[in-house]
Amino acid sequence: MLDQVVNRMNNTASPPSRFMSAAIGVVFALFVASPLINVGPVNVAAFLLLLASLLWLTQNPKLWWDFWRLRMPLLLLVICLTLIFLSSNYENNISGPLFATFSQSRWFILIVVAAPAVAVQVNMGVGRHIVVFTRVILLFFALIYAVDAALYLGLDSSVILEIFTEQRSDPLRPSWVFNPHPFSRTLIAGLLLLISGCVIGQPLPQRVAYAFGIFLLSTLLIIGAVRTAFAALFIICIASLIIYWGKRAALMFLSGALLAMAGFAFRDYLFGSSLYDQSLEYRLVLLQDGVHAFLDRPWLGGGYQASRTISWSPALQHFVNAQTLVTTNTHIQWLEMYVSYGTLGGTLFIVFWATTGSLAIRTYRQSLGPFKLLSSLLILNWLNLTVAGFTTVFRETEWALWVTTILGALWLAHRQHNGLEESKPALAQDAGTK
């Protein structure tokens, strides 16, 4: 499949240009698909995309500047955020302040470096093949997820995870390697991608494969029993009605609502009123402790991963003792930024997040034909992650889904601005989106 990505590059370009286009296309495809695997592949794919984009930048600094000159507010937000991260880390004497700043801002840096390279070098034909490639990888992993869940629930076996030398993080919910919460964001993003394959003019065998994948992912989402995921489904369904009013949107709304209700019912069956499901009480205390930590240092916060130094309430002691350093946090992404970087950093982060959502909406309003579907997927996935931010602190897979959404929106915006027409022959077969 990646060979198709390479072969679809513009043959009229010079050999170095064709090589660069191929490199950007391949690493971008790997990055888009990496959240399906695990945290490690996400980091590797992000590093490769950053490396390839830096190489492109050294050869095309003017194109990079022309790209961001038209989107200066977004670039300035990234610069200001990075400076606030750095100031907070120095103010709080964080060990290795430069490394801590890079660790927090690496996803923003990736956007700034990679967005122009992806927008310029990945044409519409290659973009379509990246989508198809991701769907194929998604179907493959959906089958692996389902087999792993069946073996675990039916035979109490984790042989699939053992093949990957990983351990299960939740004894009750068979998520794939990592926590059920970030896994649910990946499942919803996968559902959106497969649904898009069913609503456009695809051959019947592909539609059947996509429908089977939707069934598998939906089942996994239900047994994952993550409340926020089901709330996100309701919001996505309502948004889809607004975006695509009609019979298909109504069917999607009904299906999504039934899926969410089935998920809530299964969660009630799984946990009931057991002590294990006291997470709402824990989250309320986490919220209170997080707010107190923010008020202690309201302007620049406590620095990188400041929540690890919070003196948690006695009611949380059992919960905190069961956490690792990676999961000891406020469990709210927006609050986490305020605790770490104060009013300045937290507010700018929310402004940046809202700006990326506004960007996705603008690309939808300016898109025609098949690209309206693609831009609507970006909006719905942005909503998926926005809801997630109220109950979890993002891990690498969620950051990667967000960066992919932004890169996709910037890619469409670039082509809309330049009036490129190469998409028409490359995507003619996808006509009849609605």
BELBELHU-V391110 format. One record per run of one state. SS is the DSSP state (hx for helix, st for strand, lp for the rest). FROM is the first residue (numbers start at 0). TO is the last residue. If there is no record, write none. Layout:
BEGIN
SS&FROM&TO  SS&FROM&TO
END
This chain:
BEGIN
lp&0&0  hx&1&6  lp&7&13  hx&14&33  lp&34&37  hx&38&58  lp&59&59  hx&60&68  lp&69&70  hx&71&90  lp&91&95  hx&96&120  lp&121&122  hx&123&154  lp&155&157  hx&158&162  lp&163&178  hx&179&198  lp&199&202  hx&203&223  lp&224&225  hx&226&242  lp&243&245  hx&246&270  lp&271&273  hx&274&276  lp&277&277  hx&278&295  lp&296&304  hx&305&308  lp&309&312  hx&313&320  lp&321&331  hx&332&365  lp&366&368  hx&369&387  lp&388&394  hx&395&417  lp&418&421  hx&422&425  lp&426&426  hx&427&429  lp&430&433
END
